[in-house]
Amino acid sequence: MTSPQTAVRIFTIGSNGKSAEQFFTLLTGAGVQRVIDVRLNNNGTLLGFTRQAHLPYLLWKIGQIDYVHMLELAPDNSILVDWKLNAAAKRAGKKRINWQEYRIRFVRLLRKRKVETLVKPSDVDQSCLLCSEATAEQCHRRLVGDYLRDQWAGHTTVEIAHLGP
């Protein structure tokens, strides 16, 4: 007899291009209970209302949503620098790393960190992975969700919903 599957729902959201009203409306409308900040750098002045200095307070006051910063789910600086410089390199007609290389390096890092053992399904159920990218297509928050879904496949069903455009 096989044991029953646990079911969890993970949301993702990016802060760029969203007003505070859009951001908090998406979170509260989805029933998010915790925001898991997966940004390596979460306190820059350009991050506005999503700065770590402000976000926990705002989440709780607006939607009674918990906040946690999980660096284990963030890229390391070398991957991030190579990816961020890619946009500037493209404009200059050069390439640093493309999305495929970023994905390979980041998933390798998640595997090395064994994040599937550091994070339990109950830790992420009804939680939202937060990063800065406006959409999830080329963003590490999507890779984190996909990685956890794949690693937990034998015992946990993971539904992933990307909030916003």
C-alpha positions in Angstrom: 0.0 0.0 0.0 1.4 3.4 -1.0 1.2 6.4 1.4 -1.0 9.2 0.3 0.5 12.2 -1.5 0.7 15.5 0.3 -0.5 18.4 -1.8 1.0 21.9 -1.6 0.4 25.1 -3.5 3.3 27.4 -4.1 2.8 30.9 -5.6 5.5 33.1 -7.2 5.6 36.8 -7.7 8.1 39.4 -9.0 8.0 43.0 -7.7 9.3 44.9 -10.7 6.7 46.8 -12.6 4.0 46.4 -9.9 2.6 49.1 -7.8 2.2 48.4 -4.1 -1.6 48.1 -4.7 -1.1 45.5 -7.4 1.5 43.6 -5.4 -0.5 43.3 -2.2 -3.8 42.7 -4.0 -2.3 39.8 -5.9 -1.0 38.3 -2.7 -4.1 38.7 -0.6 -6.4 37.7 -3.4 -4.5 34.4 -3.8 -4.7 33.6 -0.1 -0.9 33.7 0.4 0.0 33.0 4.0 3.8 33.6 3.8 6.1 35.4 1.5 9.5 33.6 1.0 12.0 36.2 -0.2 14.4 34.4 -2.5 16.4 37.5 -3.5 20.1 37.5 -2.8 20.0 41.3 -2.4 16.7 42.5 -0.8 17.6 45.8 0.8 18.6 48.1 -2.0 17.0 51.6 -2.0 15.6 51.0 -5.5 13.4 48.1 -4.2 10.9 50.6 -2.7 8.2 49.0 -0.7 9.7 45.5 -1.2 12.9 46.3 0.7 13.4 43.9 3.5 13.4 46.8 5.9 9.7 47.5 5.0 8.2 44.4 3.5 7.6 42.3 6.7 5.7 45.1 8.3 3.6 45.9 5.2 2.8 42.2 4.6 1.5 41.7 8.1 -0.4 45.0 8.3 -2.1 44.6 4.9 -2.8 40.9 4.8 -1.5 39.2 8.0 1.1 37.5 5.8 4.3 36.2 7.3 7.7 37.0 5.8 10.9 35.0 5.7 14.1 35.5 3.8 15.6 32.2 2.5 19.1 32.7 1.1 19.3 29.0 0.4 16.8 29.6 -2.4 18.7 32.5 -3.9 21.4 32.3 -6.6 25.0 32.9 -5.4 26.7 36.2 -6.4 28.7 34.7 -9.2 25.6 33.3 -11.0 23.7 36.5 -10.4 26.4 38.8 -11.6 26.9 36.7 -14.8 23.2 36.9 -15.5 22.6 40.5 -14.7 25.6 41.6 -16.8 24.0 39.6 -19.6 21.5 42.3 -20.5 24.3 44.9 -20.7 26.5 42.5 -22.6 23.7 41.8 -25.2 23.4 45.6 -25.8 27.1 45.7 -26.5 26.9 42.7 -28.8 28.5 40.3 -26.3 27.2 37.5 -24.2 28.1 36.6 -20.7 25.7 33.7 -20.0 22.4 32.9 -21.5 19.2 31.6 -19.8 20.1 28.0 -20.4 23.5 28.4 -18.7 21.9 30.3 -15.8 19.3 27.6 -15.4 22.0 24.8 -15.4 24.2 26.6 -12.9 21.3 27.6 -10.6 19.8 24.1 -10.5 23.2 22.7 -9.8 23.5 25.0 -6.9 20.1 24.0 -5.5 21.1 20.4 -5.8 24.4 21.1 -4.0 22.6 22.9 -1.2 20.1 20.0 -1.0 17.3 22.5 -0.6 14.6 19.8 -0.9 15.9 18.6 2.6 16.2 22.1 4.0 12.7 23.1 3.1 9.7 20.9 3.9 6.5 20.9 1.9 4.6 22.4 4.9 7.1 25.3 4.8 6.0 26.4 1.4 2.4 25.5 1.3 0.3 28.6 0.5 3.6 30.5 0.4 4.8 32.8 -2.4 8.3 32.9 -3.7 9.4 36.6 -4.2 12.0 37.9 -6.5 12.4 41.0 -8.5 11.9 39.9 -12.1 8.6 41.1 -13.5 7.6 37.7 -15.0 8.5 34.1 -14.2 9.7 33.0 -17.6 13.3 33.7 -17.0 13.4 33.9 -13.2 15.0 31.8 -10.5 11.7 31.8 -8.5 10.2 29.5 -11.2 13.3 27.3 -11.1 13.0 27.0 -7.3 9.4 25.9 -7.6 10.1 23.5 -10.4 13.0 22.0 -8.6 11.1 21.4 -5.4 8.2 19.9 -7.4 10.5 17.5 -9.2 12.4 16.5 -6.0 9.3 15.9 -4.0 7.5 14.1 -6.8 7.3 10.7 -5.0 5.5 12.0 -2.0 4.2 15.5 -2.6 2.1 17.0 -5.4 3.1 20.6 -6.0 0.9 23.1 -7.8 2.7 26.3 -8.8 0.8 29.5 -9.7 2.6 32.6 -10.9 0.9 35.8 -9.7 0.6 38.7 -12.1 1.9 39.3 -15.6 
